[in-house]
Amino acid sequence: MTATTTEQQSPTLTIQCQFCQTWNRIDAARAADRPKCGKCARPILLDRPVKLTDDTFDRTIESAELPVLVDFYADWCGPCKVMAPSVDQLASKTTGRALIAKLDTDASPRTAQKFDIRGIPTVIVFRGGKAVTQQAGAVPLSALEKMLGAG
């Protein structure tokens, strides 16, 4: 190996800090180390689903160099509540290998409409900023893992 050989860089994510709304570029290989926001120094927790909105969705999805699984849900939805622990578990299990996110369809109707979400929960897996697989209805953790692997 010569000094001019470049090492392969690990994938990155661009996430908005939930506290100060500053955008942060995160090295996926270090996601489990609980990276801190560059402005407010509070932790950016990627071992749980990242909450997305109409304002943050496109930038987060398009800049992700990892697969992104988004759970489209609503707080009042019974099946969404049943599936939520599986989504949480998936985030914990895939930290640094995938980004797991949630989008409240009531609070972010523009994004829900963009993807023609007609029933919730609906899960969409994105790769390279593009939707590659979609599933409507509550599914168990094993089905979420399969979608993420197949997407």
N, C-alpha and C positions, 0 to 999 in steps of 0.2 A: 504494500500500500504506500503510495507516495503522498507527499504533503499537499498535492493539488487535488487529490481525490476528495470529493465531498461526501460526507456521511448523509444517509437518508434522514430527512427530518421527520419527526413524528407529526401526525395530523393535528390540526388546530381547530378550535371552536371559537366563535365570537359570541359572547354572552353579555347581556346587560345586567349590571349589578342590581339586585332587588332592592337595595337600600338607597343608593344615590343615582341610579339610572345611567351610570357611566358604562360605555361599552368596553369590554376587556377581551383581549385575545388570549386564549388559554391553550397551552400545550397539553394535548390529550393524554400523553404518557405520564403527565404529572397531575392528572385530575384527582386521583385518590389522595394526593398530598394536601387537599383543601386549599387551592390557590386563593389568594387575597385580591380584592379589587385594587387596582392601581391608584385610585383616588381616595377612597375612604378606608381602605385596608380591612374591610370586613370580609368574611369568607364567602366564596362563591361555591355553594354546595352542589356538586354534580352527582352525588350518590343518592339523590332524590329527584323527582321530576322537576324540570325547569318550567315555570309558568310563562306562557307566551300570550301576547295580545295582538290585536290588529296592527299595532305600531311596531312590535318587535319580531313578528313572525317571519317576514320575508328575509330580513337581514340575517337572522339566526339560522334559518334553513339553508339559504344560499351560500353562506360562508362556511358551513360545517363540512369538514373534510372527513367526517365519520358518518355512518348511517344515523338517521334521526327517526325515532318512533314518536309520533304525536298522538295523544289520546284526546279526541274531541269529546267534551263532556258538558254536563250542566250540574250545578249543585243540587237541584231538586230531583234528579234522575236516579231512581232506585238501582237499575242495572249498572249505572256508572259507579255508584257507591260500592256495589258488590265487587266490581272489577278494580277499584282503586288500590287495594292492597297488592294486587298482582303487578300493577304498573309501578308501584313503589319498590317492590322486590326486584323487578327487572332493572330499575335504575341503579339499585345497589349492586346487583350482580354484574352489570355491564359498564360500570364506571371506567372511563378511559377508552372503551372500545365502541361505545355508541352513546348518543345523547337521547335521553328520554325526556319528553316534554308533554305538557298538558295545555289545552286551550279551551277556556270556558266559552261555549258557543253563544250563550246569552250576552256575555260581556264583549265578545268579539264577533259580531254577526257578519262583518265584511269578509273575514277569512273563512268562516264556515260556509258562506254563500259561494265564495271562490272555488271551493272544493266540493260543492253540491252536497253538503252534509244534510241528509234528510232524516236520519235517525241517529240517536246517540245511545250508548257510546259508539263511536267510529274511530278506528285506529288506522293511521296511514304511515307507511314507512317511506322515507325520502333518502335518496342517495344522489349525491352531486346536485342537490337542489331540486330534484325531480321526484314526484310521487311514483313509487315502483310497485307497491302493493297496498291493498286497502281491505278492511274487514269491518262490517257493521255488526253491532251486537256485542254483548259481554262475552269475553273469552277468558279461559284460564291462563295462568303464567306460561304453561308449556306451549300454548298456541301463539302467545306473544313472542316467545323466544324463537319459535319456528318462523314466524313472519319476519323477524329481524334478520334471521339467518338466510332466508330465502329471498328477501327483498332486493 
